[in-house]
């Protein structure tokens, strides 16, 4: 399919007249077309379309349809229907009143092209650039970030269901791609009886012994398929099928297979304490969505899916008579559920800087910062307003004895002095987990003779050690941990709470907490268009209440002005 580089078509005169008459006060689609037509063009999507073949629908039009679809939380069928029956949609898309629209499957194919070519953020980035040029958002201001969980578009599976469903998915794929080859490898009738209906715990034996036996049956069938796929005579492309690759990985993460001394093969279900299991970030949760992962947050939240990070511009509470402002989403990022917030911080700030929107103050919760990140951000002119995680030493956790902040560090002399006046005897630069650190040791005999030894250390070695980060990072951490104790800082930090309302609005408007599609690339696309739609909704409210460039005045101000005249 080729791309016709024509962008949004001119709105027909009859459509204009009808839309203006039907919506004298305007509507969201009408205002989007009037204010943001320059955002939706074809050229940025050129990489996802060919130069030969029958011309398809304009990517600019499909992009606008998708934004409106998310702004109204519609399915593909509903969005396609709106393009036929909604006058304001016809105005936004530049369609004749008699236009019959398009088939809803066009939207699915359009999203697949964007996800495949990494163009899921085009509409979001172009809208943000337009708002920057209009002065609605700029670098150097205040921004805040938070995350929330996203439930995947597949059902939750336990380990037994996952093993059986992975075998079933592989059989389904092979039945389509290589039916003759599959029939030569397995008893199709027997496997169809076992794997025809989806694998479900409700239909499994209630006995634990019988369930264990069924788990071994799933394993034997899975190994049989994999052995046939990797046999020398098997076509190479069969083992490259995604479902077969997924089956192989599920077998590895679920079972342990070994040959005993007498040559007998033994298959056992993996136990975390005995055979070990892969870490959560590598463990598949479904054969139909290989990007989804199981994760937990606290004791109450346990989900399978992803995590979204949203960043928005924000302002201190407006004073009376101050111009009205609009808070816009400036960045959106999606990861699998196991990625901690602190791993997303640097990427968020890098993207904001690349977009020319680096914040002067960045408000975050305690999951995002580290001493190194706070230091690095400060060098880029970004002040991270966030509580740093507390000292994790046993003394600090128990609030007894001498925590790290009780020791005085002399960086020039490369020594530390304890609260009892003893000076360290060892200063060793090391690398821990790929990061530079300093290990400080005190003399064994000084510690043993100290009357406060039990308050200072309970280590079997009998002397205290400290692990410090390099000086700049250490001092930054000390300052960051002291600031939240002040009332001024707490009053300033209250601004961060507004991001909770933004996430709630995104949930209400676009349903971001439940994935519409399968796979991380398409979930990223969903969230990019959700953020774009949320910005459009906020801009529409801004345009409706206060035209661009004007200052909104209260009714009292209007009355005072009238009386003065």
Phi, psi and omega in degrees: 000134179261166183251120175280111184281080181231346178068200179290129179289159177295138181289124179300149184300320181294322178294320178298311183298317181292318181294318180294323179288321181285328181234074182299332178268002182082174176211173182302309179301323181293315181291326176298316180295320183291322186263331192238021181301326182290344181286326188261097179230166185275328191306318182296343182264006186302326182294342182266358183231151180277179178252356179238163179101176181293137179293138178258190178290152181297127175301329177298317179294314180296324177295317178294319177301317181295319177298314178295324178300314180287327179295333180250006177053058183252155170281173179298317180297318180294320179295318178296323178292323179296326179293343179264317191255345183266120183295319182291330174293318179299322177297313182297322184271354180071040183256152171292154179297334181269002182297134183271003174081211185215164178285142185295337181292343177300323181295319179296316180293324178297314179296321179298320178295317180297315181295321181294325184257010177067033183252021185293339183261007185301308182297319180297312182294321180291320178295320180295319178296321178298317180293326177295318179293331179277358178080015181275342177211146184207166176286159174088356180269204180257138175219155181223149186226144172205169182231163174210163183278155179228123182275133184291164182270024177233158181285153179287135181237136169279179187296322180291316177298320180299316180297312181294319181290330177292320175297316180298317180296320179294319179296319179298317180294318180290328179295333178271315187279324184215066184298319180295316179297318181295318180298332179280347185258329185226164173279101187300319181297315180295316181291327178294324178293322184278323187243011177297298174286157180293149182286122186219136181299333181294336182258006181268162178300146178280338181287135178296324180295317180291327177294319177298321178294321178295323178300322179288329176294315177301318181296314181299317179294319179296316179296325180296317179295316182294319179298321178292321181292328182261010176291156184299326184273351182286142175302137184298326185293339181295317180288347179272353176298136184301318182296325179288320176297319179296317178302315179301317181291322179295321177298319181295319184279345185255327187235158172239126185241126181214162179251123180283174184300327181276005177089005180275134179278134180235128177243125178231151176285134184297140173243137184301325183274332184260292182274340181082152178231156180296155175296158185303326183291343180251352187274120179293145180247343180202142177285350183258350176215094186283355178266342182287143179222152174279140178208162179226150175226107185071203181263352188255334187248122179219118186215162176245120180159237191223185177219138179244138176246123181243135178238136179224154172287153180209163183221153174296156180310130184291142175277163180302131178084355180285151179299143176292145181232159179240132176270127183240148174290123182255344177202147175220134181222142180235132177229171172289165191294340185275348184286121179290156183302324184297334179285344181267345189300308184298319180296320179298312182292327178293317179294321178296319179295317179297329180274002181074026183232030180300128183283151171283323177230129182241114184265125183217162174274180189288351179281343186269327188269161163218163181301320180294321180292319179298318179294315181295320180295321180299324179294334179267005179086015180251118177267115180275112179266098188198144174284125178280144179302144185289167175301130183264009180293153180304323181294318180290322180295319181278349183057037177221149179079203187251107176283177185298326183286355177277350182262140177266127184255124174256098187290328180290316180278351182057051180219159174234144179243128183277168180300340179268006175089004179277146182254141181294155181246352181224138180221106190236106173294130182222176173238123180236122181055038178079004182243142178292143180209171179228127176257123181251130180240144174256157183296135181302316185285327174298317182291320181292329180275353184283132179293344181257019184302318182293334177280339187264318183205146174241013182295145181296334181289341173086004178222157186272141172233152176236143173247116184246152169272166177309157191307312184299316181290320180299314182290325176297318179296319180297318179293317182295329179280337181275328185301318183298350180280350183265146179294326179298316181294318181296322177295321179292320184290343179301338179298334182296331186299337181298336181293335177297319177294326178295316178296322178294321177295317178298324178293317181290320186279313188242353179066045186293342186280357175231122182294135175278331190234172181255141178097142183300318180302318181284330176291324174299318178298316178304314184288326177295317178288329175296317179294321177297315180297321179296320175297320179296317179298318180291320178296321179297319177295322179294316179293325184288318183276328183213108177304148183303135175091355180252158178259128180282131180245151180283164177299324179296319178296320179297319178295317179298319179295321180294317180293323181292330179286000000 
